[in-house]
Amino acid sequence: MGKRYLWWIPAAGLIGVAGAATSLLSVFPRAAPATAVVVPATSQRLARGRYLAEHVLLCSECHADRDWTAYSAPSVPPQGALYDYLRTVPAVASDRT
């Protein structure tokens, strides 16, 4: 093997870099930045979110503290002003009226 095969090394490197750049640009295309969307927090939307989190998606099954002294370690409801407010809002299945 002489020097005549050494030109393959930089050519293979360039092909590899071009292939990596092409795959990255196809996986992560350029996108416009996200626009700021403001959603008003009405009592109906908060109640629907509470309904979805507590009864449909069961978020508190994994994302809540547990009372390990009780049988089957039930989840402990969160404390705070927002939760106290949400308890006063009646649960609704949909915000469409």
Secondary structure, 3 states (H helix, E strand, C coil): CCHHHCCHHHHHHHHHHHHHHHHHHHHCCCCCCCCCCCCCCCHHHHHHHHHHHHHHCCHHHCCCCECCCCCCCCECCCCCHHHHHHHHCCCCCCCCC
